[in-house]
Amino acid sequence: MFAYTLRRLAQAVPILLLVSLISFGIMQLVPGDPAAVLAGPNATPDDLIRLRETLGLDKSFLTQIMIFYTNLFKGDLGYSIILGEPVLKVVIERSPISISLAIYSLVLTIVLGLSIGVVAAMKHNRWVDQIAMSFALIGVSVPNFWLGLVMIVLFSVHLGWLPTGGYVPFFEDPAGWFLAATMPALSLAMMQIGLLARLTRSTMLEVLGQDYIRTARAKGASEARVIFKHAMNNVLIPVVTVLGMILSVLLSGSVIVETIFAVPGIGALLGNAILGRDYPMIQGGLIFVAAVLLILNIVVDVLYAWLDPRVRVQ
Amino acid sequence: MTRTDPILSIEGLSTSFTGDEGTVVAVDDVSFDVNEGEIVGLIGESGSGKSVTALGIIGLLPKDTARVTAKRIMFDGRDLTQASDRELRRLRGGSIGMVFQEPMSSLNPVLKIGDQLMEPIRIHERISRRAAFDRGVELLAKVGIPSPAQRMNDYPHQLSGGMRQRVMIAIALSCSPKLLLADEPTTALDVTIQAQLLDLLLEIQAETRMAIVLITHSMGVIAECADKVVVMYSGRIAEQGPVTEIFDRPGHPYTRGLMQCTPELTGNPRRLTTIPGSLPSLSALPPGCRFAPRCDLALDACRTGRPPMIGLGEKHASACIRATELVTRSMLPEGAEA
């Protein structure tokens, strides 16, 4: 198990190198002059030349890549052109916001998705199943920005139950965080809840038809025991596999949702950076998001091996 | 010879399945007894209703599609048709053990052998984990698994098919059942392993005197193990009786067909005969005797009305209107009926 974890960590290194190379390449490939953007429409050619020098844009490709990697290993991701602050500092400031939102969404997804799926499978072809699956279908088909706007109109404007957005740090005011984060988390999670509920239902139905479930019943196991001890572990194997993907969607999908709910997270940060051609910010954000996703996927893989003994032997 | 009540007595068991294409009757009015310490062979082609009969007895058929009805199913002095789900659950894995056909898929892939083996013990008896573990090791040793204490921590994929089926037998035996329902326990295994496992079952049976309902489609297995035979065809009992009676004086053309399908190693080698045709579809059953369309002895009378069970001797009966004739003819040298 330990060796497996180490091996998965080692496999992450080349991937991270590739991602950093791609993020470096962005600066070289995308049209548009960052210096011109930063200097504004009134800048003189001399201003541009000076700015390119300070940004290192005038140096050769090889020198640039050398500087990029030297700085990267020192933990220096450069200065954000728009904010004028170190990229790493901004990313570290903003990431807890997005990560806490993603975790909240993930918890909602797992709790609601799994339980809706399990209940639907247990009441297969009954009205409970049909209602659950209609809900799942709505969840899958409704776009999150539309859902977010509708929720704002309903819960903030008409009912006044929840704030329209913003962000309250969790450790300062947990209740406030909860109120502010619920609508963004729900609109982020809705589609994933629908997907997970459908996956859980179909997997559960398949597992319940397996011979080992009949064996469990033949041993005199109660229905609860059959579902939670014998079926659930097997259902969780494919579920955990998609959890990695779900998490990456929750993290990267937050660009739109953070914008709608005015949440100052990584998503909103990257959105603005892209619009403003803030290349160092885009690069840094990309590397950061990739690193987080890699780590999460390793966690998922290790969890998968822990759940399924057949994977462990390899 | 002392007479006791049978441990299992089934009267008029029927099972139907409801699906998208309507309702089909898979088991139709089946009755037989199993005495204490007796091995009853339940034989028939695939789809003849053997497994459905066994699963129906202990309520293991899917509740949303299957409907089981019976006049009475007496087990150990109580009527299972009147038993609640809870009471049935207490019997399953306790007084009634089950072994299934597919050792490869009958064990849960994500649970350790030990946990799966200790589960019925812990469900049915108030016993510590430690004591259940020790009992598990004992059981594994009893079914012939080498280094049983280590195997307790293995997962099913680490064992071969034969070993897994031994584990299944250990699970079924864990609470010293009075009745073992063995649903083709050796069919999926290769021949040498089949023989080993049958010997193991017979050995344990001789020691514990539990009753066994042995479902199989092999006449050879029946000849080797069973005391009594119930031959099923298309959801009905074709013939039943003591094993020697059935082999010496088969009273149903289907039983004879099954016997002629089995190769003999002694005597003159002969070409194996097959029974022409196949089981009728449950949704398009022929009227009258269900075997009639495949039977070369069928008369016009066979095609109307369900054939009654005709007694052919003590506890030997056949659902063939020509049974008496057949029994006398089977005394003639082979080939005389052609």
Interface residues (C-beta under 8 A of the other chain):
Chain A: H124 N125 Q210 D211 Y212 R214 T215 A216 R217 A218 K219 G220 A221 S222 R225 K229 H230 N233 N234 I237 L307 D308 P309 R310 V313
Chain B: I58 L60 D64 R89 R90 L91 R92 G93 G94 G97 M98 F100 E102 S105 S106 L107 N108 P109 V110 L111 Q116 E119 P120 I123 H124 Y155 H157 Q158 M168 I171 A172
